[in-house]
Amino acid sequence: MGLFDELAWRGLVHDFTDPVVPERLDAGGLTAYIGFDPSADSLHIGHLLQMCNLRRLHDAGHRVIALAGGATGMIGDPGGKSEERNLLSAGELAHNLAAIRAQLESFLPGAVFEDNAQWLAGVSVLDFLRDVGKHFTVNQMVAKESVKTRFEGREQGISYTEFSYMLLQAYDFLHLHDTHGCNLQLGASDQWGNITMGIELIRKVRGTTVFGLTTPLVLKADGTKFGKSETGTIWLDPRRTSPYQFFQFLVRSDDSVVATYLRYFTRLPRERIEELEAAVAARPEQREAQRALAWEVTALVHGPAEADRAAHAASLLFSEEIASLDEATLVELFSDAPSCELPRRPVPLVDALVASGLASSKSDARRQVQGGGVYLNNRRVQDADSCIDPAATALHGNYVVLRRGRAQHRLLRFA
């Protein structure tokens, strides 16, 4: 397949601005850019799709530019937001820019990196209004989806600050066209209005045709998009989302989205992805596609060694070999599980089950043990009158994993 057909098969083509875009993509030689918003000190999994797209273009022989919005980040893109963003201080913005640039450089060797503060910070208001603003009508700007949705049914509306964002992004495209010969801007589907503004500006002031290509938004199984403002953000920085947590998020992907994520994020060939899609339909309980997705994307972001480590830890979740894990990995493995602190002395098993919330009463705890559904460090316990002795049982001297059934874990901590 050519590049365009590859992108289309992967579901990565939402819209494009000119019928020649497929041909130009297949021919190579374009200079393409994507902008990244530095509103946090890490990119997240929602950005990963665009990072993968830049890498795909680079590998196909195109020149790629990753733009960090040092200037536009002081304003914020109104697209997809129902409320005005909080403005960052100069110090916060500088910190965020340094952090995300390091992430982009690590992921995109061979790319050109730019910060639009380098040119926008020196443009006067009067020059900007004369050279950029005069080329667009307010009618055009209000009609853009990112602005229109802020007007409809909302009292707050949109500030002039955020209203001007699309003009600043248009100027970015013009500057990159002049300095790097950039002739293609990519972005998510919610960037369509901003991208077409830049194309129009270049046509009007340079008499040149440039192009735009948008991809679908990355959505969760419930139809909501990934974002920094949402709860449970999956960050690319391992200090904010550990490789194990990253792996676990992906391995828990719903059957309804796992095939889409395999196409979006992995480099697996079409034949392998179609095999995994068939496995989802035929053997969903084995979660083969989810495990492949988790390893591939964790390796892409954090390296194969971390992916192997995360996969190994996950494989021990129900195994007696859990005792072989180092303390940090053990604690991380159960970071999502409720924990319970107990005194450092032998504790009756039924008391521990009640204290941890795995049983509603001592009689309920006894029934669970007698029914074979209680495990201590993943070893089935059969004596309801036994005690948990931390001196003999605690992993690393401090922890015991108590489990009821297949999925209810508790991490007991002895103080």
Buried (B, 14 or more C-beta within 10 A) or exposed (E): EBBBEBBEEBEBBBBBBBEEBBEBBBBEEBBBBBBBBBBBBBBBBBBBBBBBBBBBBBEBEBBBBBBBBBBBBBBBBBBBBEEBBEEBEEEBBBBBBEBBBEBBEEBBEEBBEBBBBEBBEEBEEEEBEEBBBEBBEEEBBEEBEBBEBBEEEEEEEBBEBBBBBBBBBBBBBBBBBEEBEBBBBBBBEBBBBBBBBBBBBBEBBEEEEBBBBBBBBBEBEEEEBBBBEEEEBBBBBBEBBBBBBBBBBBBEBEEEBBBBBBBBBBEBEEEBBEBBBEBBEEEEEEBBBBBBBBBBBBBBBBBEEBBEBBBBBBEBBBEEEBBEBEEEBBBBBBEEBEBBEBEEEBBBBBBBBBBBEBBEEBEBBBBBBEEEBBBBBBBEBEEBEBBBEBEEBBBEEBBBBBBBEEEBBBBBBBE
